[in-house]
Structure formats: structure tokens, C-alpha cells
């Protein structure tokens, strides 16, 4: 199943909504997620990789789902 850009934006918003994690597990991911909301296509795929690299220690009820969305979008071939 292809992941849409809107699904990626939703995942990025979930990261940004976890304000408690900003100073601990989300450090740089917050900035990368904010930038990602303005990107599209291949550039958004690359940004997903930056976000993924910076949420490896993020513990949240939606963390697995968010990681899966970002990972799948970064891997898929865009048309």
C-alpha cells in the first residue's frame, strides 16, 4: 500500500504534538518535522530519513505507527 504525503504530514504532526518529548527524545526531530511539513515529493522522502534518524529513542503510543509511515514513504518509488 502506497503512503501518501498527507499521511506523512499527519505523522509529522504527531511528533510535533508530543511537546513533553522535545527536550529528551525528540531534540533535532522537531526541527526536521517542522521543515517536512513544507516539503513534497523526493525532498519529503529525504526529510523523512532525517526525522527517522532522530526519533529512534522516542517512546510514545503512536511512535511505531509514525516510524512505519515515515519508513514506508521514504522507501517507496514516487511517480
MIMIMI-52515 format. One line per 8 residues: number of its first residue (from 1); their letters; for each residue x, y, z negated of N, C-alpha, C, CB. Coordinates in steps of 0.1 Angstrom, whole numbers, plus 5000, padded with zeros to 4 digits. Glycine has a CB too. Layout:
<sites>
NUM) a) X/Y/Z/X/Y/Z/X/Y/Z/X/Y/Z; ... .
</sites>
This chain:
<sites>
1) xxxxxxxx) 5008/4988/5000/5000/5000/5000/5009/5012/5000/4991/5000/4988; 5006/5022/5009/5014/5034/5010/5010/5044/4999/5012/5040/5024; 5020/5050/4994/5018/5060/4983/5017/5074/4990/5030/5060/4973; 5007/5082/4987/5005/5095/4993/5012/5105/4985/4990/5098/4994; 5014/5117/4992/5021/5128/4985/5012/5133/4973/5023/5139/4995; 4999/5132/4974/4991/5136/4963/4993/5127/4951/4976/5136/4967; 4995/5114/4953/4998/5105/4942/5011/5109/4935/4998/5091/4947; 5021/5113/4943/5034/5117/4938/5032/5130/4930/5044/5119/4949 .
9) xxxxxxxx) 5024/5139/4935/5022/5152/4927/5015/5149/4914/5013/5161/4936; 5006/5140/4914/4999/5136/4902/5009/5130/4892/4987/5126/4905; 5018/5121/4897/5028/5115/4888/5037/5126/4882/5036/5105/4895; 5041/5136/4890/5050/5146/4886/5042/5155/4875/5054/5155/4898; 5030/5157/4877/5022/5165/4867/5021/5157/4854/5008/5168/4872; 5021/5144/4854/5021/5137/4842/5034/5139/4834/5018/5122/4845; 5045/5139/4841/5057/5142/4835/5057/5156/4829/5069/5141/4845; 5053/5165/4836/5052/5179/4831/5043/5181/4819/5049/5189/4842 .
17) xxxxxxxx) 5033/5173/4818/5023/5174/4807/5028/5169/4794/5011/5166/4811; 5039/5161/4794/5045/5155/4782/5055/5165/4776/5051/5141/4785; 5050/5176/4771/5058/5186/4765/5067/5181/4754/5050/5198/4761; 5062/5171/4746/5070/5166/4735/5083/5160/4740/5062/5156/4727; 5083/5154/4752/5095/5148/4757/5105/5157/4763/5091/5137/4766; 5102/5170/4765/5110/5179/4772/5124/5179/4766/5104/5193/4771; 5126/5180/4753/5139/5182/4747/5146/5169/4745/5138/5189/4734; 5140/5158/4746/5146/5145/4743/5148/5137/4756/5138/5137/4733 .
25) xxxxxxxx) 5138/5131/4761/5139/5121/4772/5137/5127/4786/5130/5110/4770; 5132/5139/4787/5129/5145/4800/5138/5156/4805/5115/5150/4800; 5148/5160/4797/5157/5171/4800/5156/5176/4814/5171/5166/4797; 5164/5171/4823/5165/5176/4837/5153/5172/4845/5178/5171/4843; 5146/5162/4841/5135/5157/4849/5124/5168/4850/5129/5144/4843; 5122/5176/4840/5112/5187/4841/5115/5196/4852/5112/5194/4827; 5127/5201/4854/5131/5210/4865/5129/5203/4878/5145/5214/4863; 5133/5191/4879/5132/5183/4892/5117/5181/4895/5139/5170/4891 .
33) xxxxxxxx) 5109/5178/4885/5095/5176/4888/5088/5189/4892/5088/5171/4875; 5092/5200/4886/5086/5213/4890/5089/5216/4905/5091/5224/4881; 5101/5214/4909/5105/5217/4922/5098/5207/4932/5121/5215/4924; 5096/5195/4928/5090/5185/4936/5076/5188/4940/5090/5172/4929; 5069/5196/4931/5055/5200/4934/5054/5209/4946/5049/5207/4922; 5065/5215/4950/5065/5223/4962/5071/5217/4975/5073/5236/4959; 5075/5204/4974/5081/5197/4985/5072/5188/4992/5093/5190/4980; 5076/5184/5004/5068/5175/5012/5077/5165/5020/5059/5182/5022 .
41) xxxxxxxx) 5072/5154/5024/5079/5145/5033/5092/5140/5028/5082/5152/5046; 5102/5139/5036/5115/5133/5033/5122/5140/5021/5124/5133/5044; 5120/5153/5020/5126/5161/5009/5120/5157/4996/5124/5176/5012; 5107/5154/4996/5100/5150/4984/5105/5136/4980/5085/5150/4986; 5107/5127/4990/5113/5114/4987/5126/5115/4980/5115/5106/5000; 5135/5124/4984/5148/5126/4978/5146/5131/4964/5157/5136/4986; 5137/5141/4962/5134/5146/4949/5129/5136/4939/5124/5158/4950; 5121/5126/4944/5117/5115/4936/5128/5107/4930/5108/5105/4944 .
49) xxxxxxxx) 5139/5106/4938/5151/5099/4933/5157/5106/4921/5161/5097/4944; 5158/5120/4923/5164/5128/4912/5155/5126/4899/5164/5143/4916; 5142/5127/4901/5133/5126/4889/5135/5112/4883/5118/5128/4893; 5135/5101/4891/5136/5088/4886/5149/5086/4878/5136/5078/4898; 5160/5092/4883/5173/5091/4876/5172/5098/4862/5184/5097/4884; 5163/5107/4860/5162/5114/4848/5151/5111/4839/5162/5129/4851; 5143/5100/4842/5133/5096/4833/5135/5081/4828/5119/5097/4840; 5147/5076/4829/5149/5063/4825/5147/5060/4810/5164/5059/4829 .
57) xxxxxxxx) 5148/5070/4802/5146/5069/4788/5133/5074/4783/5157/5076/4780; 5124/5078/4792/5111/5084/4789/5102/5073/4785/5105/5091/4802; 5096/5074/4773/5086/5065/4768/5073/5072/4767/5091/5059/4754; 5064/5068/4775/5050/5074/4775/5041/5063/4780/5050/5086/4784; 5028/5064/4776/5018/5054/4780/5017/5053/4796/5005/5057/4774; 5020/5063/4803/5019/5063/4818/5033/5062/4824/5013/5076/4823; 5044/5060/4817/5057/5060/4822/5059/5049/4833/5067/5058/4811; 5055/5037/4831/5057/5027/4840/5049/5030/4853/5052/5013/4835 .
65) xxxxxxxx) 5037/5035/4852/5029/5038/4864/5036/5049/4872/5015/5042/4860; 5041/5060/4865/5047/5071/4871/5060/5066/4878/5051/5082/4861; 5068/5058/4872/5080/5053/4878/5077/5045/4891/5088/5044/4868; 5067/5036/4890/5063/5028/4901/5059/5037/4913/5051/5019/4897; 5051/5047/4911/5047/5056/4922/5059/5063/4928/5037/5067/4916; 5067/5069/4920/5079/5076/4925/5088/5066/4932/5087/5082/4913; 5090/5054/4927/5099/5045/4933/5094/5040/4947/5101/5032/4924; 5081/5037/4947/5075/5032/4960/5075/5043/4970/5061/5028/4957 .
73) xxxxxxx) 5072/5056/4966/5072/5067/4976/5086/5069/4981/5067/5080/4969; 5096/5068/4973/5110/5071/4977/5114/5060/4987/5119/5071/4965; 5109/5048/4986/5113/5037/4995/5106/5036/5008/5112/5024/4988; 5094/5041/5008/5085/5039/5020/5090/5048/5032/5071/5042/5017; 5087/5042/5043/5091/5049/5056/5080/5059/5059/5093/5040/5067; 5083/5072/5061/5073/5082/5064/5072/5083/5079/5078/5096/5059; 5059/5085/5083/5056/5086/5098/5054/5100/5102/5044/5078/5101 .
</sites>
